[in-house]
Amino acid sequence: MSGVEVDEYGRPSLEETEAAWLRLGAAFMELPRHPDLDEPWAVETFGTPWTKGKRRR
């Protein structure tokens, strides 16, 4: 177990997910990605990690 609380579907809260994205997202975005992959879910949801977590609505 990772110690992250999840709902009945195994999903963490958006607040915890956004906080993790702000801490780890910049490093994740530096990793090489296959060109056929879509934009990461966290970028679509929260924006790029360097936008300070301004959640997209």
Secondary structure in CASP SS format (residue, H / E / C, confidence):
PFRMAT SS
TARGET T0000
AUTHOR 0000-0000-0000
METHOD secondary structure of the structure
MODEL  1
M C 1.00
S C 1.00
G C 1.00
V C 1.00
E C 1.00
V C 1.00
D C 1.00
E C 1.00
Y C 1.00
G C 1.00
R C 1.00
P C 1.00
S C 1.00
L H 1.00
E H 1.00
E H 1.00
T H 1.00
E H 1.00
A H 1.00
A H 1.00
W H 1.00
L H 1.00
R H 1.00
L H 1.00
G H 1.00
A H 1.00
A H 1.00
F H 1.00
M H 1.00
E H 1.00
L C 1.00
P C 1.00
R C 1.00
H C 1.00
P C 1.00
D C 1.00
L C 1.00
D C 1.00
E C 1.00
P C 1.00
W H 1.00
A H 1.00
V H 1.00
E H 1.00
T H 1.00
F H 1.00
G C 1.00
T C 1.00
P H 1.00
W H 1.00
T H 1.00
K C 1.00
G C 1.00
K C 1.00
R C 1.00
R C 1.00
R C 1.00
END
